[in-house]
Structures are given as C-alpha cells and as structure tokens.
Amino acid sequence: MIQFILTSVCALLIAGYFYISWNYDHWKKRNIPGPKARFLLGNLPSVVTQKRNITYDMDDLYREFKDRYGLIGYYNTRSPALMVLQPDLARDMLIKNFKHFADNEFADLADKNVDPILSRNPFMLKGEEWKEKRAEITPAFTTSRIKTMYPIIEDVCANMKKYLEEEFEKETMDGIDAKELSAMYTTDVVSSCIFGVDAGSFTGGDATIRKMGKGLFDPTWQMMVYFFMMEIIPFLTKFYKMPMVPKHVEKFFVKIMKDAIALRRKTDVNRFDYLHYLLELQEKKNLNELDMVAHAVTFFLDGFETSSIAMAFTLYELGKCKNVQEKLRQEIRETIAKHGKITHEVVSEMPYLDQVLNESLRLYPPATMLGKICTEKITIKVKEGEYRYIEEGDDVTFPVYSFHRDPEFYENPDEFIPERFDPENGGVKAFRDKGVFVPFGDGPRICLGQRFAQAQIKAALVSLLDNFEVEVNPKTKEPIIFDPKQFLTYAIGGLWLNFKRI
C-alpha cells in the first residue's frame, strides 16, 4: 500500500513536471529569441514569489535584450508571451497596426454572466462591441463637458483645504499619507460628478463609496491564486470564470446608480455632470440598468484610483524637490494674480504645471505595462533583416515603465526634471512621437478619461500649493519601491508628507 502511494505520488510529480515544462520550447520552435525559462517561475519569478513587483522583472528582461532585438518571447510561469522592446515598434503596433492588436489582454477574463458590470467596461470589450460602447461614452469626456464639471472639482478642493487645516490642529498628527489624501479627493470628485452625492471623505460623512471603490482594485488572495492558476492551466477559464468585482461591490454600485437616477429625476436638477450625460444617453440608446451602471463604473475607474496614484506621486516629488515646488507655486500665484480666478481654461494654460504632472507620470505610470492580444496575424521585425510572425491569440506586452526610465531616451531618467518637457524642447509631443511617453496608452484605445484625470489632478495641485508647503515626512520609505502585491503602482509603506500652511 505504501509502495503504491509513493509510486502514485512520484508519477504525479513527474507528470506535473512535464506538463509545466513541455511548453518552454514554444518560442524556440517559432524561432523567436528570448530568455530560457525557469521551472514554474518562467521569466517573471515575482509572480510566484511575490518578493518584488513584477515591473522590476519586466525591466530586467527589457534591459538585457533591448540592444539586440525589437521583440522577444518570454514566459509568465508557463504561459508564453511576447515583449516589445523598441518604442517605435510599439507605437506602430498601437497606432498604425492597431487592427492587429485591437483587444486588451484581459478581454477574455470578464464574463457577462459572472461579471455583468466589468464585462461591459470598454476596456474589457472586443471588436464591434468595443467600438459601440466607446462611441457611447467618448462624448462624456470632451473639454466642454469637463469645463461644466469644474465647479464641482473646485468645491472638493475647498473641502480638502479645510480638512487639512483641521488636521493641523490635532496634536497627534504625524504626516499625511498622500495616497490616501489623493484617493479621498478623487473619490469625492467622481462621486459627485457621477452620482450627484458627496462621498463625505473630507466632511466626515459615510465613506462607503470610498471603501467600495477600493474593492474594485484590491486584489484578494483568491484572485491572486486564480490568476496564477490561469497561467499554469489556461484552459480552466473555459470551465470557470471568477468574478473580478465582488458581488457586494457590484450590488452597491447598482443600488447607488438607481438611487442617483431616481433623485435626479425627482428633483429635476439642471446640472451638466456625468449623470446628466448618462440620462441623456439612456433616452437616446434605450440603455438598460446594467449598461448605465457599467458606464458609471467606467468613469469611476478612470477618475478614481489611477488619478489618485498620479496625484500622490506628484505631491511626493514636489515635497522632495523644493526648487520645483517653488517654481510651480510662483506660476500658480502669478496666474491667479493675472486672472483673479482659477478656471479650467486657466489651469490648462499653465505650462509648468503640465510639465510637472507629465514628469510624475513618466516616473510613476499608474499602470507600468500594457497588455494586448494579437487579433490578426502580422509580420514584425525582430532585428535588422529578420522578421517573424505574431500569430492571432499571442499575448503582447509593452513595458511602459522601462520605456519611461531608459537613459537612451531620457537623460538622468530616475531624476524628477519637469523641464525636460519644456515646449521649447518639443514638449511632451516629442516623446510621444518616439513612443517613449505612454502613461495613458496610445492609439484608438488610449485611456478615455485622461483629460478628466489631468483636469482634477491639476486643480488639486493648484489649490494645495497655493495654500500649503509640502515636504516629505520621514515615515516615507525611500527609495520608493513598488508594492509586489498590487497590480497598479503603489509605494510600499505609503507616501507620507507634511503640509505647512503658508
């Protein structure tokens, strides 16, 4: 009996070994260069070990091969994927050859029966359905509509200022986590614009929206296990799809959307916010309840977490670089003195503010990589004189962080130097045209909410720097290291800052 058990265990271990390793010659068979995979770990050991953020594993591969090839094949545990190493090639794939890479990497993860909200998000949609939904939501992010929502943003800025002043009076206060402050701010802005309600982050109200918003992003251990199993046994997704959005979070957003619509129709408030646009869209397109909620959550996702990450890192760098902070404050105050009032148009015309935000996005893109699926077979140059096919269904990764931190494209790439984006040097366009500045992606599927995100971040920076001096609190762990347990860019230990009234 013992011998039978031992034999069975050995047989299972051997079978498991061959199952995991048999795919490790995938790229060799297709004559695509790349590193040799390690058993189970593939080429991204952090996926399994969680010792560091996957961004750093990707960057190691990028730096090892970028001077030799335009494209390599690598392995995420046992799943083969491609990495684009040349920014000009990446730009062509995202723009000129978009039809060959039209779908996002996670398009097949969300199922309409399992994830009725997330599966209707334009980020997850494919083909004609993506085009239709994106066309529906694009008009909500025009400059003119953002302009009409600007008074809402200003009200939240005033609440944030008052909140900080009240915090100063607390003897126990020892710094403020810029990420948490930024998330409170973006939560209140998007909640007011979408649902017409004050989330109460700064006014002591019920912070349920904030908690539920975090639930859209915080990866649970079950989800991490699910993603790991997907890489090991990909065909499992054909039999079981795990909901990406927890059911209690889904029910919350469905209810708050219903309540917001009922209240708006009952009070007949003439407010040209995002909810107003959704109600107009519902009448034109006869949208059902889930489509309305999905559009609302799309706006929430675009305006909430990624915006708060960008805002927090910008505040951190301003706290660290006093000369940049003073230069920006001078621009803000000169602009206020000239115009008497800060409006959306005025903020949009502050060149140094724009440079500061772009430099922060370069150093700390909220998503450090882009993932695409090849939707139509195409020939790509691997190196000079050599071409290979990318097949339909191949996963393709674009290492955004690595492009942004490459000394070939940016002098002193790890330093915060907003002047590199000075219009006299070609501005941000010069870097976008080279494909080396892509914090929002590029091409037809570029982030829909980027203009709104930038508008609310800039408004917050203007309000804060006009009233407070920012410095880094000793509780901030430097140098900044990205949290290995998060999908987006979070600093381990938080970004702790001191705000001094001026």
RAQUI-V888628 format. One record per helix or strand of 2 or more residues. SS is the DSSP state (alpha for helix, beta for strand). FROM is the first residue (numbers start at 1). TO is the last residue. Records with the same first field share a line. If there is no record, write none. Layout:
SS: FROM-TO, FROM-TO
//
This chain:
alpha: 2-29, 46-49, 54-65, 87-94, 98-101, 118-120, 127-141, 143-168, 178-195, 208-215, 221-232, 234-238, 247-267, 274-285, 289-303, 305-320, 322-339, 344-348, 351-363, 400-404, 418-421, 423-425, 427-434, 443-445, 450-467
beta: 71-76, 79-84, 103-104, 176-177, 370-373, 378-383, 386-390, 395-398, 468-472, 496-501
//
